[in-house]
């Protein structure tokens, strides 16, 4: 009887986990067009706006129907976007000229250009300090910006090449160091490293980073096709899961308890959180080649990723540069919407 009871108990837990996990599907594809590559996408759910970094500008796209609302020119190597609530200001990294552009979040008027550091890439807002933090890849640092005045107030050496960062909303910030496959903890208030760091092994070259502040977990998407889940209070990896190749973006939905990576191989991997230390892959949604960055609308649980259609690489280009990316076909840039099945 004891053996039967244990079996029933285990089956019940498994069924419970299965019921919580949902599969996903592409529900909309909006063709936006426009030239140039792309990087991070950033949502502003209250106004239904999606900010998309496009090489030399930001595109502002309606999240509901995909129409182009506006464009913000004047960027040189656009990467990330962050908004500072209560200031009316938004910020975009301009990596090729080591700067951050501050603009009016309503009118899109440029207000200032702030010097940061080489390869200013990802950018986040920290509610605890009410400051903006950049992740400067080539400079191995983070620039701290006062969003009200639009001035750089500190530079934090990170000890390696940062990719993405996340605020724990308690005065601490965490950053992936892709060159050393580590995560570092930053004291945001005092603009310095705390000294705590840990390896993401066996997850190599962590790029994307998402956070679950309730359960104190970080989700690192790595270039070797793996996600590392870390307990950031204790500074250790507690679980791993396989994900698609070419990951560059990620996210976490605290209601669904699903973590995501958007992968350049044309998949969106969904990893469900059974417990804070146990996870399993729910789905690998087919998106399209190059859809490597993403964001989430927490109100609707919709995931937004972007890509375009590609042509063949010319033979002569392949001979001289075997890793050259295929050319983007004009007018094919698109926003792809992925949703949990049964919620639309």
C-alpha positions as CSV (number, residue, x, y, z in Angstrom):
1,X,0.0,0.0,0.0
2,X,2.8,2.4,0.8
3,X,4.4,1.9,-2.6
4,X,1.0,2.5,-4.3
5,X,0.4,5.6,-2.3
6,X,3.8,7.0,-3.2
7,X,3.2,6.3,-6.9
8,X,-0.2,8.1,-6.8
9,X,1.5,11.1,-5.0
10,X,4.2,11.4,-7.6
11,X,1.7,11.1,-10.5
12,X,-0.4,13.8,-8.9
13,X,2.5,16.2,-8.7
14,X,3.4,15.5,-12.3
15,X,-0.1,16.2,-13.5
16,X,-0.2,19.4,-11.4
17,X,3.0,20.6,-13.1
18,X,1.6,19.7,-16.6
19,X,-1.6,21.6,-15.9
20,X,0.3,24.7,-15.0
21,X,2.5,24.6,-18.1
22,X,1.0,25.9,-21.3
23,X,2.1,25.5,-24.9
24,X,2.5,28.6,-27.1
25,X,1.9,29.6,-30.7
26,X,2.5,32.5,-33.1
27,X,-0.8,34.5,-33.3
28,X,0.2,37.6,-35.4
29,X,2.9,38.7,-37.7
30,X,3.0,42.4,-38.5
31,X,5.2,43.5,-41.4
32,X,6.7,46.9,-40.5
33,X,9.4,47.3,-43.1
34,X,12.3,49.7,-42.9
35,X,16.0,49.2,-43.4
36,X,18.8,48.1,-41.1
37,X,19.4,45.5,-38.5
38,X,17.9,45.3,-35.1
39,X,18.6,44.5,-31.5
40,X,16.6,44.8,-28.3
41,X,12.8,45.3,-28.2
42,X,11.2,47.1,-25.2
43,X,7.5,47.3,-24.2
44,X,5.5,50.2,-22.8
45,X,2.3,48.3,-22.0
46,X,0.2,51.2,-20.7
47,X,0.5,53.0,-24.1
48,X,0.6,49.8,-26.2
49,X,4.0,50.8,-27.6
50,X,6.9,48.6,-28.6
51,X,10.3,50.3,-29.0
52,X,12.6,48.5,-31.5
53,X,16.3,49.4,-31.9
54,X,17.1,49.6,-35.7
55,X,20.7,50.4,-36.3
56,X,20.5,54.3,-36.7
57,X,17.1,54.9,-35.1
58,X,14.3,53.6,-32.8
59,X,11.1,52.5,-34.3
60,X,7.9,52.9,-32.2
61,X,5.3,50.2,-33.1
62,X,1.8,49.8,-31.9
63,X,1.6,46.5,-30.0
64,X,-2.0,45.8,-31.0
65,X,-1.9,46.1,-34.8
66,X,1.8,46.6,-35.7
67,X,1.5,50.0,-37.3
68,X,4.5,52.3,-37.2
69,X,3.8,55.2,-34.8
70,X,7.0,57.1,-35.0
71,X,10.8,56.9,-35.4
72,X,13.5,58.5,-33.4
73,X,16.6,59.2,-35.5
74,X,20.1,60.1,-34.5
75,X,21.4,56.8,-33.2
76,X,24.6,55.1,-34.2
77,X,24.4,51.5,-33.4
78,X,21.1,51.4,-31.6
79,X,20.9,48.6,-29.0
80,X,18.6,49.0,-25.9
81,X,15.8,51.2,-24.5
82,X,14.8,52.0,-20.9
83,X,12.2,54.3,-19.4
84,X,12.4,56.2,-16.2
85,X,8.9,56.3,-14.6
86,X,7.9,59.7,-13.2
87,X,10.4,61.7,-15.3
88,X,8.8,61.5,-18.8
89,X,12.2,60.5,-20.1
90,X,13.4,57.5,-22.0
91,X,16.9,56.4,-22.9
92,X,18.4,54.6,-25.9
93,X,22.0,53.3,-26.2
94,X,24.0,54.4,-29.2
95,X,26.8,51.9,-29.1
96,X,28.9,53.0,-32.0
97,X,29.5,56.4,-30.5
98,X,29.6,55.3,-26.9
99,X,26.6,57.3,-25.9
100,X,23.0,57.3,-24.6
101,X,20.3,59.4,-26.1
102,X,17.7,60.8,-23.7
103,X,14.4,61.6,-25.3
104,X,10.9,62.7,-24.4
105,X,8.8,59.5,-23.9
106,X,5.7,61.2,-25.4
107,X,6.9,63.4,-28.2
108,X,10.1,61.4,-29.0
109,X,12.1,64.7,-29.1
110,X,15.8,64.2,-28.3
111,X,16.7,66.0,-25.1
112,X,20.3,65.1,-24.5
113,X,23.2,62.9,-25.6
114,X,25.1,61.5,-22.7
115,X,28.6,60.1,-23.0
116,X,28.8,56.5,-21.7
117,X,31.6,54.1,-22.8
118,X,32.6,51.8,-25.6
119,X,29.9,49.5,-26.9
120,X,27.0,50.9,-24.7
121,X,24.6,48.0,-25.3
122,X,21.9,46.8,-22.9
123,X,20.3,49.4,-20.6
124,X,18.0,49.1,-17.6
125,X,16.1,51.2,-15.0
126,X,16.6,50.4,-11.3
127,X,13.5,51.3,-9.2
128,X,15.4,51.2,-5.9
129,X,17.8,54.0,-6.9
130,X,15.7,55.5,-9.7
131,X,18.8,55.5,-11.9
132,X,19.6,54.2,-15.4
133,X,22.4,51.6,-15.8
134,X,24.0,50.8,-19.1
135,X,26.0,47.6,-19.9
136,X,29.1,48.6,-21.8
137,X,30.4,45.5,-23.5
138,X,33.8,46.5,-24.8
139,X,34.5,48.8,-21.9
140,X,33.7,46.1,-19.3
141,X,31.7,48.6,-17.3
142,X,28.3,50.1,-16.4
143,X,27.5,53.8,-16.7
144,X,25.1,55.2,-14.1
145,X,22.8,58.0,-15.3
146,X,20.5,60.3,-13.3
147,X,17.3,60.2,-15.5
148,X,16.0,63.6,-14.3
149,X,19.1,65.6,-15.2
150,X,20.3,63.4,-18.0
151,X,23.9,63.3,-16.6
152,X,26.3,60.4,-16.1
153,X,27.1,60.2,-12.4
154,X,29.3,57.1,-12.0
155,X,31.1,54.4,-13.9
156,X,31.2,50.8,-12.4
157,X,34.0,48.5,-13.6
158,X,32.5,45.0,-14.0
159,X,35.6,42.9,-14.5
160,X,34.4,41.5,-17.8
161,X,32.2,41.9,-20.9
162,X,28.6,42.5,-19.8
163,X,25.7,41.6,-22.0
164,X,22.3,42.0,-20.2
165,X,21.5,43.2,-16.7
166,X,18.5,42.9,-14.4
167,X,17.4,44.9,-11.3
168,X,16.3,42.9,-8.3
169,X,14.4,46.0,-7.1
170,X,16.1,45.8,-3.7
171,X,19.2,47.8,-4.4
172,X,21.1,45.0,-6.2
173,X,21.7,44.6,-10.0
174,X,22.9,41.5,-11.7
175,X,24.8,41.3,-15.0
176,X,25.9,38.4,-17.2
177,X,29.6,38.5,-18.1
178,X,29.7,36.6,-21.4
179,X,33.5,36.4,-21.8
180,X,34.0,34.6,-18.4
181,X,30.6,32.9,-18.1
182,X,29.9,34.5,-14.7
183,X,27.3,36.6,-13.1
184,X,28.3,39.6,-10.9
185,X,26.3,41.4,-8.3
186,X,26.3,45.2,-8.3
187,X,25.4,47.5,-5.3
188,X,23.3,50.0,-7.2
189,X,23.1,52.6,-4.4
190,X,26.9,52.7,-3.9
191,X,27.7,52.1,-7.6
192,X,30.2,49.3,-7.0
193,X,30.6,45.5,-7.2
194,X,29.7,43.7,-4.0
195,X,32.3,41.1,-4.5
196,X,29.8,38.3,-5.0
197,X,30.0,36.5,-8.3
198,X,29.5,33.0,-9.6
199,X,30.0,30.7,-12.6
200,X,27.1,29.9,-14.9
201,X,28.8,26.5,-15.9
202,X,27.9,24.4,-17.7
203,X,26.1,27.2,-19.4
204,X,28.8,29.0,-21.5
205,X,28.7,32.6,-22.8
206,X,25.6,33.9,-21.0
207,X,23.9,36.5,-23.1
208,X,20.2,37.0,-22.2
209,X,19.1,37.5,-18.6
210,X,15.7,37.5,-17.0
211,X,14.7,37.6,-13.3
212,X,12.1,36.2,-10.9
213,X,12.3,38.6,-7.9
214,X,9.6,36.7,-5.9
215,X,11.7,33.5,-5.8
216,X,15.1,35.2,-6.3
217,X,16.0,33.4,-9.5
218,X,17.9,34.5,-12.6
219,X,17.6,32.9,-16.0
220,X,20.7,33.1,-18.2
221,X,20.4,32.2,-21.9
222,X,23.7,30.9,-23.1
223,X,25.3,30.6,-26.5
224,X,26.0,26.9,-26.1
225,X,22.2,26.1,-26.2
226,X,21.5,26.1,-22.5
227,X,19.7,28.1,-19.9
228,X,21.2,28.4,-16.4
229,X,18.9,29.1,-13.5
230,X,20.6,30.8,-10.5
231,X,19.7,31.4,-6.9
232,X,21.0,35.0,-6.8
233,X,20.8,35.3,-3.0
234,X,23.1,32.4,-2.5
235,X,25.1,32.9,-5.8
236,X,24.8,29.5,-7.4
237,X,23.3,27.7,-10.3
238,X,20.4,25.4,-9.2
239,X,19.2,24.0,-12.6
240,X,19.8,24.0,-16.3
241,X,17.6,23.4,-19.3
242,X,18.3,23.0,-23.1
243,X,17.3,26.0,-25.3
244,X,17.6,26.9,-29.0
245,X,20.8,28.1,-30.7
246,X,21.7,31.7,-31.2
247,X,19.9,33.1,-28.1
248,X,20.1,36.8,-27.6
249,X,17.0,37.7,-25.6
250,X,15.0,36.3,-22.8
251,X,12.2,36.9,-20.3
252,X,10.2,35.6,-17.4
253,X,6.4,35.7,-16.8
254,X,5.7,35.5,-13.0
255,X,2.1,34.6,-13.5
256,X,2.7,31.7,-16.0
257,X,6.0,30.9,-14.2
258,X,7.5,30.4,-17.6
259,X,11.0,31.5,-18.6
260,X,11.9,32.2,-22.3
261,X,14.8,32.5,-24.7
262,X,14.4,33.9,-28.2
263,X,16.8,32.1,-30.5
264,X,18.4,33.0,-33.8
265,X,17.7,29.5,-35.1
266,X,14.0,30.5,-35.4
267,X,12.7,29.1,-32.1
268,X,11.3,30.5,-28.9
269,X,12.1,28.1,-26.0
270,X,9.7,28.0,-23.1
271,X,10.9,26.6,-19.8
272,X,8.4,26.1,-17.0
273,X,9.2,26.6,-13.3
274,X,7.9,23.6,-11.4
275,X,9.5,24.7,-8.2
276,X,12.2,27.3,-7.6
277,X,14.9,24.6,-8.2
278,X,13.2,22.4,-10.8
279,X,12.3,23.2,-14.4
280,X,11.3,21.5,-17.6
281,X,11.0,22.5,-21.3
282,X,7.4,23.1,-22.3
283,X,7.7,24.1,-25.9
284,X,10.0,25.2,-28.7
285,X,7.8,27.5,-30.7
286,X,8.7,28.0,-34.4
287,X,9.1,31.7,-35.1
288,X,11.5,32.6,-37.9
289,X,15.2,32.7,-38.6
290,X,16.9,35.6,-36.9
291,X,14.2,36.2,-34.3
292,X,16.8,36.4,-31.5
293,X,15.5,39.2,-29.2
294,X,12.2,39.4,-27.4
295,X,10.1,41.1,-24.7
296,X,6.9,40.4,-22.8
297,X,3.7,42.4,-22.2
298,X,3.0,41.3,-18.6
299,X,-0.6,42.4,-18.8
300,X,-1.5,40.2,-21.8
301,X,1.3,37.6,-21.5
302,X,2.1,38.3,-25.2
303,X,5.7,37.8,-26.3
304,X,7.1,40.0,-29.0
305,X,10.1,39.1,-31.2
306,X,11.4,40.6,-34.4
307,X,13.1,39.5,-37.5
308,X,13.0,39.8,-41.3
309,X,13.3,37.6,-44.4
310,X,16.7,36.9,-45.8
311,X,18.2,36.3,-49.2
312,X,21.1,34.0,-50.1
313,X,24.7,35.1,-49.2
314,X,26.6,35.8,-52.5
315,X,29.2,33.1,-53.3
316,X,32.1,35.5,-53.4
317,X,31.1,36.8,-49.9
318,X,31.0,33.3,-48.5
319,X,34.5,32.6,-49.8
320,X,36.0,35.7,-48.1
321,X,33.9,35.7,-45.0
322,X,32.3,32.3,-44.2
323,X,30.4,33.8,-41.2
324,X,28.8,36.6,-43.1
325,X,25.1,37.0,-42.4
326,X,22.6,36.6,-45.3
327,X,21.3,39.9,-46.6
328,X,18.0,41.3,-45.4
329,X,15.3,41.5,-48.0
330,X,14.0,45.0,-48.3
331,X,10.6,45.8,-46.6
332,X,10.4,42.4,-44.8
333,X,11.2,43.4,-41.2
334,X,8.4,42.1,-39.0
335,X,7.1,41.9,-35.4
336,X,6.0,38.4,-34.4
337,X,3.5,37.9,-31.6
338,X,3.6,34.6,-29.6
339,X,0.9,33.8,-27.0
340,X,0.0,31.0,-24.7
341,X,-2.5,28.7,-26.3
342,X,-6.1,29.4,-25.3
343,X,-5.5,33.0,-24.1
344,X,-6.4,34.9,-27.3
